[in-house]
Amino acid sequence: MKILNLIQCLNLGGMEQASYLLMKETQRRGITWQVQSITPSGSGKEIVEGLGIPVADNPYVGKFGYKSHLSLKRKVRHFSSDLILVTGPTLTGCLSVRSSSCKKILGVHFCHQTGLPNFIKWKLFYALFGDDYDVIIYYSPFTLEEAKQIAPQLQHKFYLIENSVQRCSTATESEKKKAREVLGVPIDAFVIGNAGWLIERKRFDIFLEVCATLQKQIDQNLIFLIAGDGPLHDELQALSVELGIDEKVRFVGWQRSLDNFYCSLDLLLFNSNSDAFGRTVLEAMGYGIPVVASVIEGGTDSVLQHQSTGYLLREHNVAQLAEYCRSLMRDRQLYESFQNQALALIHSRFSMETFIEKHLSIFNQVVGLD
């Protein structure tokens, strides 16, 4: 089976990483992939090319990419495939595949977001494009329920495939030592980290404020690790100076593999205004790293269960987040309980095998091989 993956971008965010894993694992099951990025290539292009998958990108000029839409449409027509998987709904992407006679699947990785303007926007989107797709896949129960409220007439096309992780074990002492050497982190430090786009929605400012609170309250060698990049990089660096923790903060940029990042951590502190699932949370739990999080809107609670597999707030309460972090730092029994509960949940529900088998089942169903 030949599939064209029309992906929103080729970067190193959660949506893209999930897509790279899907292509890598299904290649071994007989799927031949081709990739067309709607936007100019990022660091993910090397990953896709390393899998031996043909990949092309496109300019993204004008509002919603309208000035480069015809170029994208021509490139999509160039590919020969049995199925088109649209990874991340965009206006120009959905329009570019509309005239194709191929079977089509839409993958929705992010929140629809609350509020009347967003509700109307998505209502219109599903009305215009919903009938173009044989199946629409959602990657968290939260986004699936949002879609049911917005477009109930399309429910028969909706499928849930929760994201997966490749690892389900804690880092060994030798793994942790090696990882910290690579990232330049002291082996004797307690390391708190987070990873993702440095954008407003991801609230790395809250991360830094909590870290500054902990630095004042705890007489311990603390290091604060940030993996990722984005438009707020310089602003966040300046904030770390303002908070007096710049010597403790390590900005390590995008990591092609996050293995060293996760193996270095003792605690993940995750903050976001809106996240469909929180892949960073899921991955950290797969490494047995306890998580303290604040997410105002989204489906993070489907994996991070408050006071069972971690701590989760529905508001960005800096004082409370710092208190939860301190609790895990001083109570080893609680720390290990969260570790064990998280690993058990990952093992039972978020395996890579389940993720791949569900996709293959849908692919075969859509092209008529079932």
N, C-alpha and C positions, 0 to 999 in steps of 0.2 A: 504494500500500500504506500502511495506517495502522498505526503501531506505538506502543504505550504503553511508555514507559521508566519502569519502577518502580525508582527509584534510591535507594540507601541514604541519601544526603544531597546537599545542594546547596551544597557548599563549593568550595574551590579546590585540593584535593589532587590527586594524580596520577590516581586512578581517575575522579574527576569531570571533570578536564580532558580525559582521553581520551574520555569520554562526550560532552562538549560538542563536541569535534572531530568525532566520528562523526556526531552529529546535524547539525552544520553542513554537512559535506561530502555526506552522503546526501540532504539536502533538495534539493540541486541535481540529484539523480538520480531524483527523483519520490517520495521517501519523505515521508509526512506524519507528524510526531511529536506526541505528547502526553507530558507529564511529570508523574509523581506522586512526590514525595519522601516517604520513610517518616518522616522527621524534620522539624522546623521548618527553614524555608529559611535558607540562609546567603548569602554574597556571590554564589554561582553563579546565583541566581535571576535577577539582572539580565542575566547572559550568555544564559540560556535565553530570557528575554523579549525580549532584543535580536534573537534569531533569529526572532521572531514565533511562538514555540511556546507553546501553552497550558500553564501550569504550576500545580500545586497542592502544598501541603505538608500535614503532619499533626503533631499533638502526638506526643511519644514519652514516655509516662508508665508507670511501673512496670517491673519486670524484663522485659527483652526486649520492652518496649513493650506489655505485655498489656492495660493499662488503656485504651489508645487503639487497640486492634486493631480493634474493631468499626467505629470511625470510618474507619479506613484501608480496611477491606473494603468499606464502602459507597461510598467514593470510587472505588475500583478498578472496582466495578460500574458506576459512572456513565459511564466511558469506553467508547467504541465503537471497537474496533480489530480488525485482522486477526491481530495478533501482539503478545504481551507479552514484552518484554525485561526480565528482572530483573537489574539491575546491582548486584552485591554481595549475596550471600546473607545474609538475616536471617530469624529465626524468624517474626516477624510478617509480613514481606513475602511469604515463601513460603506461609504459611497464607492470606494474603489473596487470592492468585491461584489457589489450589487448586481452587475450585469453578468457575472460569471455563472456558468451552468453547473459548476461543481457543487457538491454538498458542502454545507458550511456549519461550523460550530463557533459560538462566541464564548470566550472565557472572561468572566468578570471577577477581578481580583480585589477591587476596592469598594469602599462604602458609597452608597448613593447620597448620604448625608441628609440630615434633617432640615426642616424649614420649607415653607411654601415654594420659594423660587426653585429650589433643587427638586422638589416633588414634581413641579410642573415640567421642568427640564427633562427629567427622566421619563415622565409620563409621555412626553412628546417623542423622546428617543425610542421608547419601546413601540409606540404607535407607528413610527416611521420605518423602523428597522427590524422589529421583532419577528415579522413573518419571513424575513430573509434567511433565518437560521433554522436548521433542523433541530438543534439542541443548544441550550444556553447553560453553561456550567458556572456554578458559584463555588467559591473556595472557603466559605465559612457559613455556618447556619444563620448568622446575623444578616449577611447580605442576601441570602436566599429569602428570608422572611420579609426583608425590605421590598424585594422584587415582587413577592406575592401581593403585597399591599398596593404597589404601584401599578402592576400589570397583571391582574388576576386572570385575564383572558389568555395569557401565555403559560399558565402554570404547567400545562401538559408537556412543555418543552424544557422545564427546569430540572436540573440535576445538581446534587451536592457531591463534591469531591473535596474533602478536607486536605489541606496541605500536609506534607510528610517531612520527616527528617531522616538523614542517613545514619545518624549515630544515636546510640542509646546506652551510654556508659560514661562514668566520670573520668576525668583526665588522671592518669597516673602521675606520680611525683616526677618521674623522668620526663614525661610529656610536658608537664607544667614548667619544669626548669628549662627545657629546650625552647619552648614557646616564648617564655619571658626573655630569654637571651636574644632571640630573633627580634623581638619588639623593643628591646632595651628597657625592660621593666625589672626592678630589683626582685630577687627571689623571695626575700623576707617581707615584702609589702603585702597589705591586704588590698586587692585590686577590685574596683567597682567600675563597670563599663556599660556602654551602650553602643549600638551600631545602627546606621541608617543615613538617609538623606538629611543634610543640614539645611532644613527648610522650616518655615514657621510652624506648620502643622505638627512636626515631630517634637517640638518643645524641648530642645536641648538646653534652652535657658533654664528650665525647671531642673533638669539633670544637674547643671552646674550650681544652681542655688542650693539644692539638697547636699551636694558634695561639699560646698563651702560651709554649710551648717554642721556637717559631720566633722570636718577638719577642725572646727572650733571646739567641738564637744568631746572628741576622742583623742587620747594621747597614744597614738599608734601611727606607724608609717603607712599612709594611705596613698594610693595612686589611682587616678581617674582616667580611664581609657576610652577614647572615642574613635570608632572605626567608621569611615564614610566621609563624604564631602558634599558640598553644595553651596548655594549663594550666601548662606549665613556664616560661612567659615570665619571670615575676618571679624565679623561682629561677635561671634562666640569667643574667639580668642581674646578680643578686647574685654569681654565680660569676665573671662577668667582672671584677667589682670585686675579688673575693678573689684572682684570678689577676693582677691589676695590668694588665689590658688593656682596661678599660672605655672608655678614650678612643679605642681603635682599633676597637672593635666597633660595627657599625651594625645595629640591628634595624629593618628597613624594613617589617615586617608583610606581610600577604597582598598580592600584586600581581595585579590582574586579568589583566594580561599580564606574562609574565616576560622579555619581550624586553630591557628596559633592564637587568634584573638580569644576564642572561647576557652581554649586550654589555659590561657593566662588568668582568666577571671575567677574571683571568689564569689562575686555577686553581680547580677544584672539589675540595673536601675533603668526602667523603660517608661518613657512619658510621651503621650501623644494626645492631640485633640480628637483625632479620628483615625481609626485603623480597623479594617475589615476583620483582620485575624491576628496581626502581630507576629509575623514570621520570626522576627528576632527573639521574641519570647519563647516560641516553640523550639527553636534551635538551641537556645540556652538550656532549656529544660532537658533536651536530649543529651546534653553534656553533664547533666546533674548539677546545674548551677541554680541555686535559689534565686527567685525573681521577686522584686518589689516594683510595682507598676502603678501608674495613674493614667487611665484612658477615659476621656469624657464620653466618647461615642464609638461603638464598634463591637466586634465579637471576640475580643480578647478573653472574656470570661468563659468562653467555650473550652478553653484549654487551661487558663490560669484561674484556678478556683480559690477564692479568698480563704486564707487561713487553713488551706489543705495542701495545695501544691505551690502556694506562694501568697503574696499579699497584693491585692488589687483595689484601688480606689477609683471612684467615679468623679473625682475632682483633683486638681493639682494642689494639694495641701502639703507645702514644703515641710512643715514641722512634723506632720504625721508620717510622711514618707521617711524622713530622717529617723524617727522613732522606730519604724519597722526595720530599717537597715540596722540600727543599733541592736535591736532584739536578736537578729540573726547573727550579728557579730559576737555577742556575748553568751548566747545560748547554743552550745554545740548540739545538744539533743534536738532542739527545734530545727536547727540547720539541717541535720541529717534526716529528720523526718520529712522535711520539704523535698530534699534530694530524692529520697526513696519513693515518695508519693508521685513526684513528677516523672521519674524514670518508669514507674509502673504504668502510668497513664500513656506515656509516649509509646511504650512497647505494645500496649493493648490496642491502641486506636490510631496511631499516626505512623505506621510502618510504610516504608517505601514500596514494599510489595503490594499493599492494598491500594496505594495511590496509583501505581502503574496499571494494575489489573482493572481498576475502575475506568481509567482512560481507554485502555484497549477494548474493553467491552463496549463503550460508547462509540469509539471509532468504527468497530466492526458492525455495530447496529446501524449506524448512519449510512455506511456505504453498502449495506445489505449483505454482509458476510455472516451474520448471526442466523 
